[in-house]
Amino acid sequence: QLAAETAKQQLQAQVLELQELAKIGREALEFKQKAENAAVDLQASQLARSQLLGELDAMKKQSQILQSALDEANRKGEKLSVAEHRAEAAEEQVQKLNEKLQAAEKEAEKVALLETRLADKEKEIKSQDQNWQNVLSHYHLVGQLLIPSQPPSAQPEPVE
């Protein structure tokens, strides 16, 4: 009877340990989902950044074209009123393009911040992944609970 009581206590301790490990497993899966969502956000940000850089290049080219047009008008010595009108219009357009350029550069800075945050998340996920691999290599029953399709004889390789 004493042996049965001892076995019962050991089984209860193992059940509690497995329940805790199962909870940790669920939390790890939730964190993984959050990391995947962050990766999707980063990809969207990178796409937006690429688009903004394309627009920025186009704006720079347009600014150069407008500046060239302004210079050309001055060189040809057109009538002063016509030249002044064109120069003012071109300067206004250059100013507007410069404002758009500054706004695009601010957006590009945001992308760099998002990339840094993603890199930090990736490091954190990698660290947790290694921790989980270590746990699963030492507690085979946890692996079987979390990954039921894994055959009992196939045990994960320990990560060093």
Buried (B, 14 or more C-beta within 10 A) or exposed (E): EEEEEEEEEEEEEEEEEBEEBEEBBEEBEEBBEEBEEBBEEBEEBBEBBEEBBEBBEEBBEBBEEBBEBBEEBEEEEBEEEEBEEBBEEBEEBBEEBEEBBEBBEEBBEEBEEBBEBBEEBBEEBEEBBEEBBBBBBEBBEBBBBBEEEBEEEEEBEEEE
